[in-house]
Amino acid sequence: MAQRDVILQGPPGAGKGTHAEYLKTHMSYTHLSTGDLLRAAVAKDSDLGKQAQGYMEAGELVPDDLVIDLVAERMEQFDCEEHFLLDGFPRTTAQAETLTAILETLDRERPLVINLVISDAEIVRRLAGRRMCPDCGTICNVHRDGLDIGDKCPQCGGELYRRSDDQPEAIHNRLEVYEQDSAPLIEYYQKRGQLVTVDAEQGQQQVSVELAELAQGRRPC
């Protein structure tokens, strides 16, 4: 079976970004992150970027139609002709339905939707232990790297800090919102026969290899 386009789903802390980077590096996927697309559009001062910037500066969520337009515009570029990887998008059933219509218009095969499953307790442990560098964006973890707030970033020497939304109470709130939004979305892809689940509490390398095998059709979905 040929390599497939992939949509990675899963709650905060499931490792979507880490595993997306692995697939991008080892399987030549074009990684489409809506956050990156929004920042790039703003930096280019494009029409879509100008519209999105107003919402971002006001601290509001960018409306679905703008995000979807950005994704659709990006998919039409030449480096998406082979295989793309969507990380954490779509987030709602409405976004998923629109994305499905876009892909049908582009005459693309249905992507494989991989849902990373992880317990709330492990998510809290991971995110509460996450530390970030304000200068270069490097992410460290107390449990993995032994680095805590105030320690030096191993990449640039910046002073590590903990994001406000990585506080335990904020994490629980984020998980509640995710559960409310994701349940209908997971059901949507399950009914369409596109969904496969992966245990994200395994070792990082083990999960990444499993995702690669699924994407290449070397493991039954």
ZADRENNU-814014 format. One line per field, with one value per residue (C-alpha): residue number from 1; residue in one letter; chain; x, y, z. Coordinates in steps of 0.02 Angstrom, whole numbers, plus 32768, in hexadecimal, padded with zeros to 4 digits. Each point is the difference from the previous one (the first is absolute). Layout:
BEGIN
k	NUM|...
r	a|...
c	A|...
xx	X|...
yy	Y|...
zz	Z|...
# end
This chain:
BEGIN
k	1|2|3|4|5|6|7|8|9|10|11|12|13|14|15|16|17|18|19|20|21|22|23|24|25|26|27|28|29|30|31|32|33|34|35|36|37|38|39|40|41|42|43|44|45|46|47|48|49|50|51|52|53|54|55|56|57|58|59|60|61|62|63|64|65|66|67|68|69|70|71|72|73|74|75|76|77|78|79|80|81|82|83|84|85|86|87|88|89|90|91|92|93|94|95|96|97|98|99|100|101|102|103|104|105|106|107|108|109|110|111|112|113|114|115|116|117|118|119|120|121|122|123|124|125|126|127|128|129|130|131|132|133|134|135|136|137|138|139|140|141|142|143|144|145|146|147|148|149|150|151|152|153|154|155|156|157|158|159|160|161|162|163|164|165|166|167|168|169|170|171|172|173|174|175|176|177|178|179|180|181|182|183|184|185|186|187|188|189|190|191|192|193|194|195|196|197|198|199|200|201|202|203|204|205|206|207|208|209|210|211|212|213|214|215|216|217|218|219|220|221
r	m|a|q|r|d|v|i|l|q|g|p|p|g|a|g|k|g|t|h|a|e|y|l|k|t|h|m|s|y|t|h|l|s|t|g|d|l|l|r|a|a|v|a|k|d|s|d|l|g|k|q|a|q|g|y|m|e|a|g|e|l|v|p|d|d|l|v|i|d|l|v|a|e|r|m|e|q|f|d|c|e|e|h|f|l|l|d|g|f|p|r|t|t|a|q|a|e|t|l|t|a|i|l|e|t|l|d|r|e|r|p|l|v|i|n|l|v|i|s|d|a|e|i|v|r|r|l|a|g|r|r|m|c|p|d|c|g|t|i|c|n|v|h|r|d|g|l|d|i|g|d|k|c|p|q|c|g|g|e|l|y|r|r|s|d|d|q|p|e|a|i|h|n|r|l|e|v|y|e|q|d|s|a|p|l|i|e|y|y|q|k|r|g|q|l|v|t|v|d|a|e|q|g|q|q|q|v|s|v|e|l|a|e|l|a|q|g|r|r|p|c
c	A|A|A|A|A|A|A|A|A|A|A|A|A|A|A|A|A|A|A|A|A|A|A|A|A|A|A|A|A|A|A|A|A|A|A|A|A|A|A|A|A|A|A|A|A|A|A|A|A|A|A|A|A|A|A|A|A|A|A|A|A|A|A|A|A|A|A|A|A|A|A|A|A|A|A|A|A|A|A|A|A|A|A|A|A|A|A|A|A|A|A|A|A|A|A|A|A|A|A|A|A|A|A|A|A|A|A|A|A|A|A|A|A|A|A|A|A|A|A|A|A|A|A|A|A|A|A|A|A|A|A|A|A|A|A|A|A|A|A|A|A|A|A|A|A|A|A|A|A|A|A|A|A|A|A|A|A|A|A|A|A|A|A|A|A|A|A|A|A|A|A|A|A|A|A|A|A|A|A|A|A|A|A|A|A|A|A|A|A|A|A|A|A|A|A|A|A|A|A|A|A|A|A|A|A|A|A|A|A|A|A|A|A|A|A|A|A|A|A|A|A
xx	8000|8040|802D|7F68|7FDE|7FEF|7F9C|8045|7F80|8010|7FF5|8083|809A|7FE3|809D|7FB4|808A|808C|7FBA|7FD6|80B6|8036|7F8C|8037|80B9|7FF8|7F73|800A|7F54|7FD4|7FCE|7F6C|7FEA|7F74|8062|8095|7F8D|7FB0|80A8|8044|7F67|8012|80BB|7FDE|7F79|7F8B|7F46|7FDA|808E|7FBA|7F56|8048|8073|7F71|7FB9|80AB|802D|7F59|8023|7F6B|7FF5|8015|7F58|7FEF|7FEA|80A6|8060|7FB4|8028|80B6|8008|7FAE|8076|8096|7FC8|8000|80BC|8076|8052|7F57|7FEA|804D|7FCD|7FCA|7FF1|7F81|8028|7F69|7F8D|7F6E|7FC5|7F44|7F87|7FD7|80B8|800D|7F6C|8048|80AC|7FB1|7FAD|80A5|805D|7F79|800F|80BB|7FDE|8068|7FEB|7FB1|808A|8024|7FC9|806E|7FBA|8086|7FB0|8049|7FBF|7FDA|807C|808E|7FD1|8006|80A7|804A|7FBD|801D|80B5|8016|8079|801C|8086|7FBC|808F|8008|7F61|8059|7F91|804B|7FB1|802B|7FE5|8063|8088|8011|7FF0|7F8C|7FC6|8095|8079|805C|7FBB|8073|7FF2|801A|801B|7F5A|7FA8|7F7B|7F50|7F57|7F6F|7F66|7F94|8073|7FC7|7F9D|7F5A|8012|802C|7F5F|7F9C|8054|7FD8|7F49|7FF4|805C|7F8A|7F67|8042|8055|7F7C|7F90|809B|8044|7F54|7FF9|80A3|7FD6|7F5E|8061|807A|8097|8028|8084|8036|80B1|8036|8064|8040|8080|80B2|8014|8065|7F86|7F6B|8057|8030|7F4E|7FBC|807A|7FCA|7F49|801F|805A|7F7A|8079|7F90|7F44|7F94
yy	8000|80AD|8083|8065|80B2|8008|8064|7FF4|8015|7FF6|8069|807F|7FA2|7F67|8028|8036|807E|7F86|7F73|8077|8036|7F48|7FDC|80A0|7FD3|7F46|7FF7|80A7|803D|80B6|8031|8077|8053|807F|8067|8009|802A|808F|8048|7FF0|8056|8090|800F|8006|8083|7F9E|8026|7F68|802F|80B0|7FBA|7F80|807E|8065|7F6A|7FC8|80AC|8007|7F56|7FB2|7F5C|8013|7FD1|7F56|8046|805E|7F6A|7F8E|807C|8002|7F42|7FF2|8083|7FA4|7F57|8042|8024|7F88|7FB5|7FB9|7F9D|7F63|7FEF|807A|7FEE|8067|8017|8021|803A|7FF3|8024|7FF9|7F9B|809A|8016|7F46|8007|8097|7FAE|7F63|8069|8059|7F5B|7FBA|809C|7FE3|7F48|7FC1|7F5A|8004|801F|7F89|804C|7FC6|8022|8001|7FBB|802C|8008|80A6|7FD5|7FEB|80A0|8063|7FB2|802B|80B1|8032|7FCD|805F|8093|8076|8078|80AF|8024|7F6C|7FA0|7F60|7F8E|7F9F|7F92|7FEC|7F44|7FE2|8085|8029|80BA|8071|80B5|8077|7F80|8027|7FCA|7F79|8050|80BA|801C|805B|7FF0|7F79|8026|7FA8|803C|803A|7F80|7F75|8019|7F66|805F|804A|7F55|7FB5|808D|7FE4|7F46|8022|8071|7F7F|7F74|8068|8030|7F5E|7F7C|802C|8014|7F54|7FB5|8057|7FB1|7F59|7FF5|802A|7F72|8075|7FF2|7F99|8012|7FF4|7FF1|80A0|7FCA|7F8C|803C|8092|7F9C|7F6E|8071|8059|7F5C|7FBF|809F|7FEC|7F4B|8032|808E|7F89|7F7A|7F84|7FE8|7FDE|8095
zz	8000|7FD4|8081|8035|8035|80BD|807F|80B1|808A|80BC|809F|8038|803B|7F92|7F9C|7F5B|7FDB|802B|7F96|7F72|7FFC|7FF6|7F6D|7FA9|8013|7FDB|7F80|7FA3|8035|7FE9|80B1|8006|80A9|8009|807E|7F89|7F6E|8060|8034|7F4F|7FB5|807B|7FDC|7F44|801B|7F8E|7FF8|806C|8075|8017|802C|807A|8053|8045|805B|803E|8044|805B|804E|7FA8|7FA1|7F45|7FAE|7FAD|7F52|8006|8043|7F7D|7F75|8039|8002|7F55|7FB6|8048|7FBE|7F4E|8007|7FA8|809B|8038|7F5F|804A|80B6|8088|80BB|8061|80B8|8072|7F75|7FE6|80B1|7FE3|7F98|7F99|7FD5|7FD6|7F89|7FA6|7FF7|7FB6|7F79|7FD8|7FEF|7F8E|7F94|7FF6|7FD5|8092|8059|80AC|8080|808F|80A6|8090|80AD|8088|809E|80AA|80B4|8053|808C|7F84|7FA4|80A2|802C|7F56|7FEF|80B5|7FE7|7F5D|7FFD|7F6E|7FC6|7FDD|7F89|7F88|802A|8034|8069|8091|8085|80B6|7FFA|7F61|8004|80B9|7FD9|8061|8007|7FFE|7FB7|7F5F|7F58|7FB7|7F54|801D|80B9|801C|80A8|7FFF|803D|8011|7F96|8060|7FA6|803D|80B3|803C|8010|7F52|7FB9|8046|7FB2|7F57|8009|8025|7F67|7F96|8034|7FD7|7F54|7FCE|8026|7F6A|7F92|802D|7FE0|7F55|7FC4|804F|7F9C|7F61|8020|8009|80BA|8058|80B6|8045|80B5|801B|80AB|7FB1|7FE9|7F88|7F80|8007|7FDD|7F71|7FAC|8014|7FAE|7F6F|7FE5|8000|7F85|7F8B|800E|804D|8098|7FF8|8034
# end
